[in-house]
Amino acid sequence: MDLIVQKFGGTSLSDDQSRRHVLRHIIRELEAGNQLVVVVSAMGRSGDPYATDSLLDLIRGRGDALPPRERDLLLSCGELISAAVLCNLLQAEGFPSVVLTGGQAGIRTDDHYGSARILEINGERIRKHLSAREVVIVTGFQGMTRDGEVTTLGRGGSDTSATALGVALKANIVDIYTDVDGILTADPRWVSDARPLTAVSYEEICNMAQNGAKVIHPRAVEIAMKAGVPVRVRSTFSDSEGTLVTNAQALRSQGIWYDRTVTGLAHVKNVTQLSVVNHDGPADLQLRVFRAMASHGISVDFINVMPTGVHYTVSDSDAPLAVRLLAELGFEPQVRRGCAKVSVIGGGMNGEPGVMAVIVEALTAAGIPILQSADSNTTIWVLISETDLAEALQALHSAFGLHLTPNRRNIEEEVGL
């Protein structure tokens, strides 16, 4: 008997037809003899009656004066509705089930309302219900402080709830169900021949998630990675096994891993590049620039520090304030709006020569200027104009052969054998 944690997102629960697909996945595991903890998000997306954004719309434009504690109470309602509706469906089919809020499930958090961190999980109550052969339905995205206050975990919080429960309960696997058929080599809305990946390492999916891929929250992956609990990203609307996420060693032992150079692409739009260069400027130019950004809560990215200045990026929404702050410091920044960050990600990239050459060659052939670049062990980032984004993604996807289904010949060609 395996213990499986299943997480179903908002689109999986948005209507009766979708919830029937959810029911099918739950019943399949129960009939296989497995124990189940099911984590649910609020139903649907913005505009749907009980979605998180729809609950926020109840106070937006009407003063929006709700204190953080009370805001978390409001936002916690969506998951509770999803859980109760799913419990009703299971009971009607003859499968005993019980609903637990995050706090009742033993998820203890700090008191940072809206973005609480999990401190510990006491799984005793969940185990009691599992021993009684009940399906335990847990409201995702939320927990409770030691003082009994309801908190929410921030965006992607249901993913975090699921993997944290998987770790605490020593689950065999955590299945994240969504509206896409696993993790793809690129966003299919931008790359027509993007294909599903059978498996990725924790490090690869963390980089993909942090750089714009929205299939799973990076904090959720980090929690699973620390404990070595495998995760699958699957579609609610098919029986596909989806994409397995675990460590590279485990993938090799199962015969489904190879030392590929590049695994996939991710991207972020709505980026502004700021350049502050002054050959005769103050010696602490860099310190003054980044201190001003930090003191006003502006997140900076794509940082290049030089003796005479800095290049970095901010979101388009933060750009007006950033430019004003730089002007107040006496600087005249060069501002390039409408940029996009493209990430080329692969666990086999470290120490592999020629990856940057392929990127430059592909973008040069497409007539796309590289405005800035940076790299790490598993990722190379390039900054380009957002108007070139679709062409750049397609060019890089083709240049690295990501449209090809891996077979022995393609694998050998990719690693240069």
C-alpha positions in Angstrom: 0.0 0.0 0.0 1.5 3.3 -1.1 0.7 6.7 0.4 0.1 9.2 -2.4 -0.5 13.0 -2.1 -2.6 14.4 -4.9 -3.0 18.1 -5.6 -5.7 19.5 -7.9 -5.5 23.0 -9.1 -8.3 25.5 -9.7 -9.0 24.6 -13.4 -9.3 20.9 -12.3 -12.1 21.8 -10.0 -13.8 24.6 -11.9 -17.0 22.7 -13.1 -18.8 19.5 -12.7 -17.2 17.9 -15.7 -13.7 18.7 -14.6 -14.4 17.5 -11.1 -15.5 14.1 -12.6 -12.0 13.8 -14.0 -10.6 14.5 -10.5 -12.9 11.8 -9.1 -11.6 9.3 -11.7 -8.0 9.9 -10.6 -8.8 9.5 -7.0 -10.9 6.3 -7.5 -8.1 4.8 -9.6 -5.6 5.1 -6.8 -8.1 3.8 -4.2 -8.9 0.8 -6.2 -5.2 0.1 -6.5 -5.1 -0.1 -2.7 -3.3 3.2 -2.0 -3.9 5.7 0.8 -4.7 9.2 -0.4 -4.3 12.7 0.9 -5.9 15.1 -1.6 -4.9 18.8 -1.5 -7.3 21.2 -3.3 -7.0 24.8 -4.6 -9.9 27.2 -4.9 -12.2 26.6 -7.9 -11.4 28.1 -11.2 -9.6 31.3 -12.1 -10.3 35.0 -11.9 -13.9 35.6 -12.7 -15.1 32.3 -11.5 -17.3 32.7 -8.3 -15.0 31.1 -5.7 -11.6 31.7 -7.2 -9.0 33.5 -5.1 -8.9 36.5 -7.4 -12.7 36.6 -7.4 -12.7 36.7 -3.6 -10.2 39.6 -3.7 -12.5 41.4 -6.1 -15.1 41.6 -3.3 -12.9 44.1 -1.5 -10.9 45.7 -4.4 -12.4 49.1 -5.3 -14.5 49.2 -2.2 -11.9 50.7 0.1 -9.6 47.7 0.2 -9.1 48.4 3.9 -9.3 44.8 5.1 -6.4 44.1 7.5 -4.0 41.3 6.6 -5.5 38.9 9.2 -9.0 39.3 7.9 -7.9 39.2 4.3 -6.4 35.7 4.9 -9.7 34.6 6.5 -11.5 35.7 3.3 -9.0 34.0 1.0 -9.1 30.7 2.9 -12.8 30.3 1.9 -12.2 29.2 -1.7 -10.3 26.1 -0.8 -12.8 25.1 1.9 -15.6 25.3 -0.7 -13.6 23.1 -3.1 -12.9 20.5 -0.4 -16.5 20.3 0.7 -17.8 19.8 -2.9 -15.2 17.1 -3.6 -16.0 15.4 -0.3 -19.7 15.3 -1.3 -18.8 13.7 -4.7 -16.7 11.0 -3.0 -19.3 10.2 -0.4 -22.0 9.9 -3.1 -19.8 7.3 -4.8 -19.4 5.4 -1.6 -15.9 6.4 -0.7 -15.5 7.7 2.9 -13.7 11.0 3.1 -13.1 13.8 5.5 -12.2 17.5 5.0 -9.4 19.1 7.1 -8.4 22.8 6.9 -4.7 23.5 6.8 -4.7 24.1 10.5 -6.7 20.9 11.3 -4.2 19.0 9.1 -1.4 20.1 11.4 0.2 22.7 9.2 1.8 25.3 11.5 3.1 28.6 10.1 4.5 31.9 11.1 2.3 34.9 11.3 3.3 36.6 8.0 -0.3 36.9 6.7 -0.5 36.5 2.9 2.9 34.8 2.6 3.3 32.6 5.7 6.0 30.1 5.9 5.4 26.5 7.2 7.3 25.9 10.4 6.2 22.3 11.1 3.5 19.7 10.2 2.0 17.4 12.7 0.5 14.6 10.6 -1.1 12.6 13.5 -4.7 13.6 12.7 -4.2 12.8 9.0 -2.7 9.4 9.8 -5.7 8.6 12.1 -8.1 9.2 9.2 -6.0 7.2 6.8 -6.0 4.3 9.2 -9.8 4.5 9.1 -9.6 4.1 5.3 -10.8 7.6 4.6 -9.7 9.9 1.9 -8.2 13.0 3.6 -9.1 16.2 1.7 -6.9 19.1 2.8 -7.5 22.7 1.9 -4.3 23.9 0.2 -2.7 27.3 0.4 -3.3 27.7 4.1 -2.1 26.9 7.6 -2.5 28.1 11.2 -0.3 29.9 13.6 0.4 28.4 17.1 -2.1 31.0 18.3 -4.8 29.5 16.2 -4.9 32.3 13.5 -5.6 31.3 9.9 -2.8 32.2 7.4 -2.3 31.8 3.7 1.0 30.8 2.0 1.1 33.1 -1.0 0.9 32.3 -4.7 1.5 28.7 -5.5 0.6 27.9 -1.9 -1.4 24.7 -2.7 1.7 23.2 -4.4 3.7 24.0 -1.3 1.0 22.5 0.9 1.1 19.3 -1.1 4.8 18.7 -1.2 5.2 19.7 2.5 2.5 17.2 3.5 4.2 14.6 1.2 7.5 15.1 3.1 5.9 15.1 6.6 3.8 12.0 5.9 6.7 10.2 4.0 4.5 9.8 1.0 5.7 7.6 -1.9 5.0 10.3 -4.4 3.3 13.7 -4.8 1.1 14.1 -7.9 0.5 17.7 -9.0 -2.5 17.7 -11.3 -3.0 20.7 -13.6 -4.4 21.5 -17.0 -1.3 20.7 -19.0 0.1 17.3 -19.8 3.2 17.5 -17.7 6.3 19.7 -18.1 7.1 20.7 -21.7 10.3 21.8 -23.3 8.9 25.3 -23.8 5.6 27.2 -23.4 3.4 25.7 -26.2 1.7 29.1 -26.6 5.0 30.4 -28.0 6.7 27.3 -29.4 4.4 25.2 -31.7 6.5 22.0 -31.5 7.1 22.0 -27.7 7.0 18.4 -26.4 6.3 16.8 -23.0 9.3 15.7 -20.9 9.3 12.3 -19.4 11.5 13.3 -16.5 13.5 16.3 -15.1 15.7 16.8 -12.1 14.7 18.9 -9.1 17.3 21.5 -10.1 16.1 21.8 -13.7 12.4 22.3 -12.8 13.4 24.8 -10.0 15.2 26.9 -12.6 12.3 26.6 -15.1 9.8 27.6 -12.4 11.9 30.5 -11.2 12.4 31.8 -14.7 8.8 31.9 -15.9 7.5 28.4 -16.3 4.3 28.2 -14.3 3.7 24.5 -14.0 4.7 24.2 -10.3 5.8 26.7 -7.7 9.6 26.6 -7.1 9.2 26.6 -3.3 7.2 23.4 -3.5 10.0 21.8 -5.5 12.6 22.9 -3.1 10.7 21.3 -0.2 10.4 18.0 -2.1 14.1 18.2 -3.2 15.4 18.5 0.4 13.6 15.3 1.5 14.0 13.4 -1.8 10.3 12.9 -2.3 9.5 12.4 -6.0 6.9 14.6 -7.7 4.9 14.0 -10.8 3.3 16.9 -12.8 0.2 15.4 -14.6 -2.9 16.4 -16.5 -6.2 16.1 -14.8 -7.8 15.5 -18.2 -5.7 12.5 -19.4 -4.2 9.3 -18.0 -0.7 10.2 -19.0 2.0 9.6 -16.4 3.1 13.2 -17.0 6.6 14.3 -15.9 8.5 12.8 -13.1 10.6 15.2 -11.0 13.3 13.7 -8.8 17.1 13.7 -8.4 19.3 12.8 -11.3 20.7 9.7 -9.6 17.2 8.3 -9.2 16.3 9.0 -12.8 19.5 7.2 -14.0 18.7 4.2 -11.8 15.3 3.9 -13.5 16.8 4.1 -16.9 14.9 7.3 -17.9 17.7 9.8 -17.5 20.4 10.8 -19.9 23.0 13.5 -19.6 21.3 16.0 -22.0 22.9 19.4 -22.3 19.7 21.4 -22.6 16.3 20.3 -21.2 14.0 23.2 -21.9 13.4 27.0 -22.3 11.6 29.4 -20.0 10.9 33.1 -20.4 9.7 36.2 -18.5 8.1 39.2 -20.3 7.6 42.8 -19.2 11.2 43.5 -18.2 13.0 46.9 -18.2 16.8 47.2 -18.5 18.5 49.9 -16.6 22.1 51.0 -17.2 23.9 53.4 -14.9 27.4 54.1 -16.2 29.6 57.0 -15.0 33.3 56.9 -15.6 33.8 59.9 -13.3 31.1 58.9 -10.8 31.3 58.2 -7.1 33.2 55.2 -5.9 30.1 53.8 -4.2 27.9 54.1 -7.3 26.9 50.5 -7.2 26.1 50.5 -3.5 24.0 53.6 -3.8 22.0 52.2 -6.7 21.2 48.9 -5.1 20.6 50.3 -1.7 17.9 52.6 -3.2 16.3 49.7 -5.0 16.2 47.6 -1.8 14.9 50.3 0.4 11.9 50.7 -1.8 11.2 47.0 -2.3 12.2 46.8 -5.9 13.4 43.4 -7.0 16.4 43.5 -9.3 17.6 40.8 -11.7 20.1 40.2 -14.4 22.8 42.1 -12.6 26.1 43.0 -14.2 28.5 45.1 -12.0 31.4 46.9 -13.6 34.0 49.3 -12.2 32.2 52.2 -13.9 28.6 51.2 -13.3 25.9 48.6 -13.4 23.4 47.0 -15.7 20.3 45.4 -14.3 16.6 44.7 -14.9 13.4 45.4 -13.1 9.8 44.6 -13.9 8.0 47.1 -16.1 5.7 47.9 -13.3 8.6 48.9 -11.0 10.5 50.8 -13.7 9.0 54.3 -13.2 9.9 54.3 -9.5 13.3 52.9 -10.2 14.1 55.6 -12.7 12.9 58.3 -10.3 15.1 57.0 -7.5 18.1 57.0 -9.8 17.4 60.5 -10.9 17.1 61.6 -7.2 20.6 60.1 -6.7 21.9 62.3 -9.6 22.2 59.6 -12.1 21.0 59.6 -15.7 20.2 55.9 -16.4 19.8 54.5 -19.9 16.3 52.9 -19.9 15.3 50.1 -22.3 11.6 49.1 -21.9 9.8 46.2 -23.5 12.4 43.5 -22.9 12.1 39.7 -22.2 14.4 37.3 -20.4 14.9 33.9 -22.1 16.4 31.1 -20.0 18.1 28.1 -21.6 18.1 25.3 -18.9 19.8 22.0 -18.7 21.3 19.7 -16.0 24.1 18.7 -18.4 25.2 22.2 -19.2 27.9 22.6 -16.5 31.3 22.2 -18.1 29.9 21.4 -21.6 31.6 23.7 -24.2 29.7 25.3 -27.0 26.3 26.0 -25.4 26.7 29.8 -25.6 28.0 29.5 -29.1 24.8 27.7 -30.1 22.7 30.4 -28.5 24.5 33.2 -30.2 24.5 31.5 -33.5 20.8 30.8 -33.4 19.9 34.3 -32.4 22.3 35.9 -34.8 20.9 33.9 -37.7 17.4 35.1 -36.7 18.7 38.7 -36.6 17.9 39.0 -32.8 20.4 41.2 -30.8 21.4 40.0 -27.3 21.1 42.9 -25.0 22.6 41.2 -21.9 23.6 37.7 -20.8 24.4 35.8 -17.6 24.9 32.1 -16.7 25.0 29.6 -13.8 25.8 25.9 -13.7 22.5 24.9 -15.2 21.1 28.0 -16.9 22.1 30.6 -19.5 20.0 33.8 -19.6 19.8 36.2 -22.5 17.9 39.5 -22.5 16.2 40.4 -25.8 13.5 42.7 -27.1 10.1 41.4 -26.3 9.1 41.9 -29.9 11.6 39.2 -30.8 10.5 36.7 -28.1 8.4 34.3 -30.2 11.1 34.0 -32.9 13.9 33.7 -30.3 12.2 30.9 -28.5 11.5 29.0 -31.7 15.0 29.5 -33.0 16.6 28.2 -29.7 14.1 25.3 -29.4 15.2 24.1 -32.9 18.9 24.8 -32.4 19.0 22.5 -29.4 16.8 19.8 -31.0 14.2 20.1 -28.2 11.4 19.3 -30.7 12.9 15.8 -31.2 11.7 12.9 -29.1 14.8 11.5 -27.4 16.2 8.3 -28.7 19.6 6.7 -28.6 20.8 8.5 -31.7 19.6 11.9 -30.7 21.0 11.5 -27.2 24.4 10.5 -28.6 24.4 13.4 -31.0 23.4 15.8 -28.2 26.2 14.8 -25.8 28.7 14.6 -28.7 29.4 10.9 -28.7 
